[in-house]
């Protein structure tokens, strides 16, 4: 069923509750460290303001466990949003209650209000009907602009739909759906999937869901150590997901039966010691690592091999950085692969917060078709799992 987006609904002068994901990282001084999630919701907010809607924005922030926690207030987000929009953003000290209801009722057309952290109330994560009803009573129209939370059975993305008059999706939510659906249903071949990151246990189920779709899988980053270890390769002190060794070997076998090429890292950037205390880095080939060395990035041979395969693709999926991207010395592999994807001309989709942030650090994403910040929700959608918020929206629109 086609979901209705905000630009297909009459929102003029209506009280519009936009559920966003403003769960942004902060600096040590309590300011916004990265505004990617705020900027992602900006087109929807600006559209609502252009239509003279009375804009009410809701979000969670961190994991306060249903209790008030001043360290997890959305106040820094409110300040940043006010700066970006160049207007006053009303910020009440709660997200429900008589005071919030009155402020929402008094909000003028084109006015903006950001509610306090939804998760300060246990009813949010419990999908409590009373909390959902109180949240719904402050608005006329509900807009889900938090695709990344759509895998959660929470009141602000599921329960609220039983009590709100009208509902739709935001412009970013719509883009997420369009791009993820294209990847699943209309992928051109050759189709290359790239996997990095840390946890093989988390990645393997995603890889398995791609076995009947892709032609080639490129595996790098820490996750590749588990696959190499499963093949009997020496990986030194590199992190290995011991409980995933059997699953890794099984995936390689399953891919081989389907004539899917699984390409693992040939070489790596290595260090002795840890990231906070090492003297220099060097290149080593897998199977020949010194036993006291740790891999921190893919090596030059792997970069070249991956880039060549990427250049021949027509569809590319990428999830997970290929090195310790937080350290400037060890993000070259991730950046070089981002450049190769940008230059490939393929329809390309990068999914995952770490992946997107790693790419953006060097502004190497200009040629990548879509950067998804849908996180776990996007990965579950790709795997064909039902997302509670998406199911609730479809039910509402029947």
Secondary structure as GFF3:
##gff-version 3
##sequence-region A 1 398
A	DSSP	three_ten_helix	6	8	.	.	.	ID=ss1
A	DSSP	beta_strand	15	20	.	.	.	ID=ss2
A	DSSP	alpha_helix	36	50	.	.	.	ID=ss3
A	DSSP	beta_strand	54	58	.	.	.	ID=ss4
A	DSSP	three_ten_helix	70	72	.	.	.	ID=ss5
A	DSSP	alpha_helix	75	85	.	.	.	ID=ss6
A	DSSP	alpha_helix	98	106	.	.	.	ID=ss7
A	DSSP	beta_strand	112	114	.	.	.	ID=ss8
A	DSSP	three_ten_helix	118	120	.	.	.	ID=ss9
A	DSSP	alpha_helix	122	125	.	.	.	ID=ss10
A	DSSP	alpha_helix	129	136	.	.	.	ID=ss11
A	DSSP	beta_strand	141	145	.	.	.	ID=ss12
A	DSSP	three_ten_helix	147	149	.	.	.	ID=ss13
A	DSSP	three_ten_helix	159	162	.	.	.	ID=ss14
A	DSSP	beta_strand	166	169	.	.	.	ID=ss15
A	DSSP	alpha_helix	171	185	.	.	.	ID=ss16
A	DSSP	beta_strand	191	195	.	.	.	ID=ss17
A	DSSP	alpha_helix	200	209	.	.	.	ID=ss18
A	DSSP	beta_strand	216	219	.	.	.	ID=ss19
A	DSSP	alpha_helix	223	230	.	.	.	ID=ss20
A	DSSP	three_ten_helix	242	244	.	.	.	ID=ss21
A	DSSP	alpha_helix	245	257	.	.	.	ID=ss22
A	DSSP	beta_strand	261	264	.	.	.	ID=ss23
A	DSSP	beta_strand	267	272	.	.	.	ID=ss24
A	DSSP	beta_strand	281	285	.	.	.	ID=ss25
A	DSSP	beta_strand	293	298	.	.	.	ID=ss26
A	DSSP	alpha_helix	300	311	.	.	.	ID=ss27
A	DSSP	beta_strand	315	319	.	.	.	ID=ss28
A	DSSP	three_ten_helix	328	330	.	.	.	ID=ss29
A	DSSP	alpha_helix	332	344	.	.	.	ID=ss30
A	DSSP	beta_strand	347	351	.	.	.	ID=ss31
A	DSSP	alpha_helix	353	360	.	.	.	ID=ss32
A	DSSP	beta_strand	370	372	.	.	.	ID=ss33
A	DSSP	alpha_helix	375	382	.	.	.	ID=ss34
A	DSSP	alpha_helix	388	396	.	.	.	ID=ss35
###
